[in-house]
Amino acid sequence: MNFTRETRKTHKNTLIKEVKRISEFLNKKNITQGDFYTYFNTEKAKPGEYRSLFGSFSSLKKASGFCKEPRGNYFIQKKLELRSIYKEIALKNGNRLSLNIIARDLRKSCTSTNNYIVTYFGGMTKLCKSIGCVFDSKFTGIVHHGNNPNRPKIAKENFKNSILAIASKHNNSISKKILVSDSVLSPISVENYAHFYYGGCVRMCKELGIIWIPSDRGIDLKELNMLQDIRKVYTSNDYKITRKIYQDKGKYKLEAIEDYFGSFGKACKEINIETESLVKATK
C-alpha cells in the first residue's frame, strides 16, 4: 500500500493505539503477534500494515513503548544448567561420555535424555565437543560395586538368573520400581551390572527376552514433544513459523500449547525462535 506523508502518520498512530489497547485488554505487557492479529479491531488501518510502516512487529511494540524481552532467556539458562550437569558426569567417568552413562547417572530413560541433548545441544557429538570430553557410544562407565571397591563382582549368569526370576513374577516384565521392590541389590548396583554386562537395562531386557517398562520418563515428555513439534514445523517450512502455519501443520492444538507455556510466542522463545522477525504474518 502506498502512503502519503499524512496517511502514514495517521496509520502509524492507529497501529500504536491498537497495540496499547490490546495490551491493556489482555493485561499483558508484551503482546504477541498472534494476539495483535486476533484482537485487532479498527477499520482505520489494517494489521498487516505494520510491515510497511515499522518493518517488524518488534519495532511496532518498541514504538508503542514496550521493551523487547531478552531472547531465549529460559533456553540459555537451561542449556548452561544441563552443560554443568553433563560435565560433572563426564568427570566422574574419566572424561568420557555416552548416552547410557548420562541416562543411568540421572536415572532417566535413554529416550528422555536423548531428547534433551538433541534439543539443547544438537546431539551427543556436539555436547561432548562443547564440554571437552570424549564421546564413546559403547562406553558403559566406571562400575562401582557399593562402597567397597574390593567387593567381588556378581557373575553374569547369577545376575541374569536373578533378573529372570524377578521378571517371571511380573508377567515377564520389569521396571525400575519392580527392581527396587524385588531385587536384593540396590537400584544403582542393578543399573551398574546391567550396563557392565549388557550395555543398559533396555538392552539387557531385549537380550533376555523380557519386557522393559519405562516407568520413569524423567521430564515432562508432553512439554518436550510440543517444543520439538514446533521446531519440526519451523524447519520444514523454510524456517518460518506463525500461529496460522502451526495451526495448519502442527500436531498439537494451539490452546494446549498456550496452557503449557502461556502463549505460542513464549513456546517459540524457549527454542530460540522469534516468530515476528522470521515470517510475514498471515491473517
Contacts in CASP RR format, 6 or more apart in sequence:
PFRMAT RR
TARGET T0000
AUTHOR 0000-0000-0000
METHOD contacts of the structure
MODEL  1
MNFTRETRKTHKNTLIKEVKRISEFLNKKNITQGDFYTYFNTEKAKPGEY
RSLFGSFSSLKKASGFCKEPRGNYFIQKKLELRSIYKEIALKNGNRLSLN
IIARDLRKSCTSTNNYIVTYFGGMTKLCKSIGCVFDSKFTGIVHHGNNPN
RPKIAKENFKNSILAIASKHNNSISKKILVSDSVLSPISVENYAHFYYGG
CVRMCKELGIIWIPSDRGIDLKELNMLQDIRKVYTSNDYKITRKIYQDKG
KYKLEAIEDYFGSFGKACKEINIETESLVKATK
1 49 0 8 1.000
1 52 0 8 1.000
3 11 0 8 1.000
3 52 0 8 1.000
3 53 0 8 1.000
8 53 0 8 1.000
10 44 0 8 1.000
11 44 0 8 1.000
11 45 0 8 1.000
11 49 0 8 1.000
11 53 0 8 1.000
12 53 0 8 1.000
12 54 0 8 1.000
12 63 0 8 1.000
14 42 0 8 1.000
14 44 0 8 1.000
14 45 0 8 1.000
15 45 0 8 1.000
15 47 0 8 1.000
15 49 0 8 1.000
15 50 0 8 1.000
15 53 0 8 1.000
15 54 0 8 1.000
15 60 0 8 1.000
16 60 0 8 1.000
16 63 0 8 1.000
16 64 0 8 1.000
18 36 0 8 1.000
18 40 0 8 1.000
18 41 0 8 1.000
18 42 0 8 1.000
18 45 0 8 1.000
18 47 0 8 1.000
19 31 0 8 1.000
19 36 0 8 1.000
19 60 0 8 1.000
19 61 0 8 1.000
19 64 0 8 1.000
19 66 0 8 1.000
20 64 0 8 1.000
22 31 0 8 1.000
22 35 0 8 1.000
22 36 0 8 1.000
22 39 0 8 1.000
22 40 0 8 1.000
23 29 0 8 1.000
23 30 0 8 1.000
23 31 0 8 1.000
23 64 0 8 1.000
23 66 0 8 1.000
25 39 0 8 1.000
26 35 0 8 1.000
26 39 0 8 1.000
28 35 0 8 1.000
29 66 0 8 1.000
30 61 0 8 1.000
30 66 0 8 1.000
30 67 0 8 1.000
30 68 0 8 1.000
30 69 0 8 1.000
31 61 0 8 1.000
32 263 0 8 1.000
32 264 0 8 1.000
32 265 0 8 1.000
32 266 0 8 1.000
32 275 0 8 1.000
32 276 0 8 1.000
33 57 0 8 1.000
33 242 0 8 1.000
33 243 0 8 1.000
33 265 0 8 1.000
33 275 0 8 1.000
33 276 0 8 1.000
33 281 0 8 1.000
34 242 0 8 1.000
34 243 0 8 1.000
34 264 0 8 1.000
34 265 0 8 1.000
34 281 0 8 1.000
35 263 0 8 1.000
36 47 0 8 1.000
36 50 0 8 1.000
36 57 0 8 1.000
37 47 0 8 1.000
37 243 0 8 1.000
37 281 0 8 1.000
37 283 0 8 1.000
40 47 0 8 1.000
47 281 0 8 1.000
47 283 0 8 1.000
48 281 0 8 1.000
48 283 0 8 1.000
50 56 0 8 1.000
50 57 0 8 1.000
50 60 0 8 1.000
51 280 0 8 1.000
51 281 0 8 1.000
53 60 0 8 1.000
54 60 0 8 1.000
54 63 0 8 1.000
56 276 0 8 1.000
56 277 0 8 1.000
57 276 0 8 1.000
57 277 0 8 1.000
57 281 0 8 1.000
58 68 0 8 1.000
58 274 0 8 1.000
58 276 0 8 1.000
58 277 0 8 1.000
61 68 0 8 1.000
62 68 0 8 1.000
69 269 0 8 1.000
71 269 0 8 1.000
71 272 0 8 1.000
71 274 0 8 1.000
72 269 0 8 1.000
72 270 0 8 1.000
72 272 0 8 1.000
73 269 0 8 1.000
74 269 0 8 1.000
74 270 0 8 1.000
75 120 0 8 1.000
75 269 0 8 1.000
75 270 0 8 1.000
75 271 0 8 1.000
75 272 0 8 1.000
78 120 0 8 1.000
79 120 0 8 1.000
79 121 0 8 1.000
82 116 0 8 1.000
82 120 0 8 1.000
82 121 0 8 1.000
83 121 0 8 1.000
83 127 0 8 1.000
83 130 0 8 1.000
83 131 0 8 1.000
85 106 0 8 1.000
86 97 0 8 1.000
86 102 0 8 1.000
86 127 0 8 1.000
86 131 0 8 1.000
87 131 0 8 1.000
87 133 0 8 1.000
89 97 0 8 1.000
89 101 0 8 1.000
89 102 0 8 1.000
89 105 0 8 1.000
89 106 0 8 1.000
90 96 0 8 1.000
90 97 0 8 1.000
90 128 0 8 1.000
90 131 0 8 1.000
90 132 0 8 1.000
90 133 0 8 1.000
92 105 0 8 1.000
92 142 0 8 1.000
93 101 0 8 1.000
93 139 0 8 1.000
93 141 0 8 1.000
93 142 0 8 1.000
94 142 0 8 1.000
95 132 0 8 1.000
95 133 0 8 1.000
95 134 0 8 1.000
96 133 0 8 1.000
96 134 0 8 1.000
96 135 0 8 1.000
96 136 0 8 1.000
96 139 0 8 1.000
96 141 0 8 1.000
97 124 0 8 1.000
97 127 0 8 1.000
97 128 0 8 1.000
97 133 0 8 1.000
97 134 0 8 1.000
97 135 0 8 1.000
97 136 0 8 1.000
97 139 0 8 1.000
98 124 0 8 1.000
98 135 0 8 1.000
98 136 0 8 1.000
98 137 0 8 1.000
98 138 0 8 1.000
98 139 0 8 1.000
98 140 0 8 1.000
98 141 0 8 1.000
99 110 0 8 1.000
99 113 0 8 1.000
99 114 0 8 1.000
99 117 0 8 1.000
99 124 0 8 1.000
99 137 0 8 1.000
100 110 0 8 1.000
100 139 0 8 1.000
100 140 0 8 1.000
100 195 0 8 1.000
100 199 0 8 1.000
100 200 0 8 1.000
101 139 0 8 1.000
101 140 0 8 1.000
101 141 0 8 1.000
101 195 0 8 1.000
102 113 0 8 1.000
102 117 0 8 1.000
103 109 0 8 1.000
103 110 0 8 1.000
103 112 0 8 1.000
103 113 0 8 1.000
104 191 0 8 1.000
104 192 0 8 1.000
104 195 0 8 1.000
104 200 0 8 1.000
106 113 0 8 1.000
107 176 0 8 1.000
107 187 0 8 1.000
107 191 0 8 1.000
107 216 0 8 1.000
108 216 0 8 1.000
108 217 0 8 1.000
108 218 0 8 1.000
108 219 0 8 1.000
109 214 0 8 1.000
109 216 0 8 1.000
109 217 0 8 1.000
109 218 0 8 1.000
110 202 0 8 1.000
111 214 0 8 1.000
111 217 0 8 1.000
112 217 0 8 1.000
112 218 0 8 1.000
112 219 0 8 1.000
112 221 0 8 1.000
112 224 0 8 1.000
114 123 0 8 1.000
114 124 0 8 1.000
115 219 0 8 1.000
115 221 0 8 1.000
115 224 0 8 1.000
115 228 0 8 1.000
116 219 0 8 1.000
116 224 0 8 1.000
117 123 0 8 1.000
117 124 0 8 1.000
117 127 0 8 1.000
119 224 0 8 1.000
119 227 0 8 1.000
119 228 0 8 1.000
119 231 0 8 1.000
119 271 0 8 1.000
121 127 0 8 1.000
121 130 0 8 1.000
124 135 0 8 1.000
124 137 0 8 1.000
125 135 0 8 1.000
127 135 0 8 1.000
128 134 0 8 1.000
128 135 0 8 1.000
129 135 0 8 1.000
140 195 0 8 1.000
140 196 0 8 1.000
140 199 0 8 1.000
140 200 0 8 1.000
141 195 0 8 1.000
143 192 0 8 1.000
143 193 0 8 1.000
143 195 0 8 1.000
143 196 0 8 1.000
144 188 0 8 1.000
144 192 0 8 1.000
145 151 0 8 1.000
145 152 0 8 1.000
145 153 0 8 1.000
145 189 0 8 1.000
145 192 0 8 1.000
146 186 0 8 1.000
146 188 0 8 1.000
146 189 0 8 1.000
154 185 0 8 1.000
154 193 0 8 1.000
156 197 0 8 1.000
159 193 0 8 1.000
159 197 0 8 1.000
160 197 0 8 1.000
160 208 0 8 1.000
162 183 0 8 1.000
162 184 0 8 1.000
162 185 0 8 1.000
163 174 0 8 1.000
163 204 0 8 1.000
163 208 0 8 1.000
163 210 0 8 1.000
164 208 0 8 1.000
164 210 0 8 1.000
166 174 0 8 1.000
166 178 0 8 1.000
166 179 0 8 1.000
166 182 0 8 1.000
166 183 0 8 1.000
167 173 0 8 1.000
167 174 0 8 1.000
167 208 0 8 1.000
167 210 0 8 1.000
167 211 0 8 1.000
169 182 0 8 1.000
170 178 0 8 1.000
170 182 0 8 1.000
171 211 0 8 1.000
172 209 0 8 1.000
172 210 0 8 1.000
172 211 0 8 1.000
173 210 0 8 1.000
173 211 0 8 1.000
173 212 0 8 1.000
173 213 0 8 1.000
174 205 0 8 1.000
174 210 0 8 1.000
174 211 0 8 1.000
174 212 0 8 1.000
174 213 0 8 1.000
175 212 0 8 1.000
175 213 0 8 1.000
175 214 0 8 1.000
175 215 0 8 1.000
175 216 0 8 1.000
176 187 0 8 1.000
176 215 0 8 1.000
176 216 0 8 1.000
177 215 0 8 1.000
177 216 0 8 1.000
178 213 0 8 1.000
179 187 0 8 1.000
179 190 0 8 1.000
180 187 0 8 1.000
183 190 0 8 1.000
185 193 0 8 1.000
190 201 0 8 1.000
191 200 0 8 1.000
191 201 0 8 1.000
194 200 0 8 1.000
194 201 0 8 1.000
194 204 0 8 1.000
197 204 0 8 1.000
198 204 0 8 1.000
198 207 0 8 1.000
201 212 0 8 1.000
202 212 0 8 1.000
204 212 0 8 1.000
205 211 0 8 1.000
205 212 0 8 1.000
206 212 0 8 1.000
222 260 0 8 1.000
223 260 0 8 1.000
225 252 0 8 1.000
226 252 0 8 1.000
226 256 0 8 1.000
226 257 0 8 1.000
226 260 0 8 1.000
226 261 0 8 1.000
226 267 0 8 1.000
227 267 0 8 1.000
227 270 0 8 1.000
227 271 0 8 1.000
229 250 0 8 1.000
229 251 0 8 1.000
229 252 0 8 1.000
230 241 0 8 1.000
230 246 0 8 1.000
230 250 0 8 1.000
230 257 0 8 1.000
230 267 0 8 1.000
230 268 0 8 1.000
230 271 0 8 1.000
230 273 0 8 1.000
231 271 0 8 1.000
231 273 0 8 1.000
233 241 0 8 1.000
233 245 0 8 1.000
233 246 0 8 1.000
233 249 0 8 1.000
233 250 0 8 1.000
234 240 0 8 1.000
234 241 0 8 1.000
234 268 0 8 1.000
234 273 0 8 1.000
236 249 0 8 1.000
237 245 0 8 1.000
237 249 0 8 1.000
239 278 0 8 1.000
240 278 0 8 1.000
240 279 0 8 1.000
241 268 0 8 1.000
241 273 0 8 1.000
241 275 0 8 1.000
241 278 0 8 1.000
241 279 0 8 1.000
242 275 0 8 1.000
242 279 0 8 1.000
242 281 0 8 1.000
242 282 0 8 1.000
243 254 0 8 1.000
243 264 0 8 1.000
243 275 0 8 1.000
244 282 0 8 1.000
244 283 0 8 1.000
245 279 0 8 1.000
245 282 0 8 1.000
246 254 0 8 1.000
246 264 0 8 1.000
247 254 0 8 1.000
254 264 0 8 1.000
257 264 0 8 1.000
257 267 0 8 1.000
258 264 0 8 1.000
258 267 0 8 1.000
260 267 0 8 1.000
261 267 0 8 1.000
261 270 0 8 1.000
264 275 0 8 1.000
265 275 0 8 1.000
268 274 0 8 1.000
268 275 0 8 1.000
END
